[in-house]
Amino acid sequence: QVQLVESGGELVQAGGSLRLSCAASGRTISSYSMAWFRQAPGKEREFVAVISPSAVNSIYADSVKGRFTISRDNAKNTVYLQMNSLKPEDTAAYYCAARYGEMWTRLKNYNYWGQGTQVTVSS
């Protein structure tokens, strides 16, 4: 099993930046694609970003492209989401997810999930 714990979510003003962290334990994540999803109240959980095991490739949702950057440090067994130019519509619970092997953007393809960290962007 892979256990994931997110941290870094907080209240931030529009235009500001946050860096979320996802610490993995149980086994190394060097062979896992790692992704971020988010869910706002009343909405379904949606894809944000994913990074390949080697960090060679990444995919972003159109809504965050150019503002968010996903990265990983396999030596630390940690994945990050750098969020810049935050907007009120970015307000959501952000979840880290892991899948063995190649990247996917569909929620159902991820079998390991963290508990989420709340990001609130004020206007």
N, C-alpha and C positions, 0 to 999 in steps of 0.2 A: 504494500500500500504506500501511496504518496500522500502525506499530509501537507496542506498548504495554509499559511496564515498571512493575511494581508495586513498592512499597516500604512499609516501616513495620511489617511483621510481626515479632513477637518473643514471648518468654515473658512472660506477665502473670498475676497472681493473679485468681481468681474475684472478680467484682464490680468489677474494674478496667475501664479504658478504653484503647482504641487508635484511632489514626487511620491508615488505609491511604491511600496515594496511588497513582494510576495516571497516569503521564506518557505522553502520546501524541506521536508524531513522524511525519514523512512527509507529513502533510497536516493541515489543521485538522479538528477533530472537532465543529465547531459544527452540522453537519447530521446527526450520528450519535447514535443512542440508545446509551447506555453502561450496562453492567451489571456486576455482581459475581456470581460463582459461587464455590462452595467444594467441596472434596472431602476427606473424611476417609479414612484407610486402610480398605480393605475395602468402601467405599461408592462409589456412583456420584456423579458431580459433580452438584450441586444448585444451583438458582437461589437467590439471596440478595436482590438488589435491582436495579432498573433505573430510569434517569432519561431523560426525553425530551430531545431536542436543545435546546429552549428552557428546560428545567428546570421547566416548568409542571406536568408530571405525573411521578409516580413510583409504583412498585409494589414491595411488600415481601413476602417469604415470611412466612407466619404465625409461623414459629419465631423471627424476628428483629424483627417488628413492635413498635414502641414502644421498642426498644433501639438499633437501628441507623438511621443516616440517611445517605442517598446525596446527594451534592451535586456540582456541577461549576463550574469556572471556565474558560469557553471562551477567555478572553483569555490564560490560562496553558496552555491545551490540556491540562488536568488534571482528573481525576475523583477524588473522595474517598469513603471509607466511614468514617464515625464510628461506632465500636462502643462502646457503654456497657453497664454491668451484664453483663459477659462471664461466660459459663458454661463449664464444662469441655466441654460438648457443642458449643461453638463452635469447638473445636480442629479445624483443617483447613488445607489449602493454599487460599489465596484467590486467585482469578483475575479479572482485569479482561478485559472483552470489549466489542467494538464492532460495531454494525450500522448501516448507512446507513438513515436514515428512522425510521419509527415503532417504538414499543416492542414487544418480544416477551419472553416469559419462558422460551421453549424454547431449550435449549442449541444445537440444530442450526441455529437462525436467526442465530447469530453467527459471522462469518467471520474476525474478527481477535481474537487472544488474546495475553495476556501469558504470562510464564513462571511466574507465581505467587509468592506470598510466604507463608511459614509463620506461622500464628498458633497458639500453644499456650497454653491456659488451665489453670493448675494449680488443684487443688481445695483 
